[in-house]
Amino acid sequence: MVDLVWFQLLSAILFVIGLYGVMARRSAVLIIMSIELMLNAVNINLIAAASHMEGTGKFSDFDGQLIAIFIITVAAAEVGLALAIILRMFKNRSTVNVDEINLMKW
């Protein structure tokens, strides 16, 4: 069995890559993909912790898996809504670059 530390390390690396993608990218689609990568890193951490802590009283049988499924469901709804907004902005402004979209400025 793989130690919990390796799963946490993988999760941390994926989260940092996603955080870099959110901070450095200008395309709205790439920012959404980076947010999804960060959410998947959290899911990996939750499921690994639940599988390693099972039977110790700290987690019940499927707490990590249930929270991960909830996160996946919310992320799917978020992506659907975000892509609809991005498509509308592309239709109006002909760009998905977040620096060039200034709809909220006066």
N, C-alpha and C positions, 0 to 999 in steps of 0.2 A: 504494500500500500504506500502511496506517495504521501509524504509529510504535508501538513497544513501550510508550512512555511513556503513551499514551492507554489502552491495555489495562490497564496497571498502575494508572493513576488510577481507572478504572472498577472494577477489582478492589478497590482500597483503599476506595472509597466504599461498595461493596456490603458489604464486610467490616465497616466501621464501623457501617452501618445494622443489620446482623445482630447485632453486639456490643451496640449500644444496645437492640435488641429483647430480647436475653437478659437484660440488666441491668435493664431498666425494666418488662418485662411480668410479670404475675402468673399468667396463664393458661398451663397446661402445654402446650397445643396451640400457642399463639403462640410459646412458647420453642422448641419443636421446629421450627417454621417458620423462626425466626431462625437456628437452628443450621444448617438446610439452606441458608439464604441465605449464611451464612459459608462453608460447604463449596463452594457454587457459585462464590463469589468466588475461592477457591483454585484451582478447576478452570479458570476463565477465565485466571488468571495462569499456570498450568502450560502450558496449550495455546498461549497467546500466546508464552510464552518458547520453547517447543519449535519453533514455526513460525518465529520470528525467528532462533533460533540454529542452525537446521538447516544442516548442511554446514560448520559452523565447528569441529567436533570436540568441542564442549562437550556436545552432546546427540546421541544416535544418532537414527535416523530417527523413531521413534515413542515416545520415552521419556515426553514430557509427556502424550500421548494415553493411553498405557497406564496411567500413574499416575492420570489423571483417571477412566478407566473403573473402576479399582480403587476410587477414592473414591466414585464413584456407586454401586457395588455395596455397599460397606460402609454408605453412607448409607441405601440402600433397606432393608437389614436392620435398621439402627438405628431407622428410622421405624416399621417394622412392629412391632418389639418395644416401642418407646416408646408407640405408640398402643394396643397391647394392655394395657400397664400402666396407661395413663391411663384406658382404658375400665373396667378393673377397679376403679380408685380411684373413678371416678365412680359406679359401681354401689354401692360400699360407703359412700362418704362424701357422695354427691350434689353434689360440687363438683370442679372441676379447678384451683381456685386453689391455687397452691403454698404460700401463707402459711397456709392452713387445713388442709393435710394434714400431720399430725404423727405418722405411723405409727411412726417410729423413736425417738420420745421415750419416756422412762420415766414 
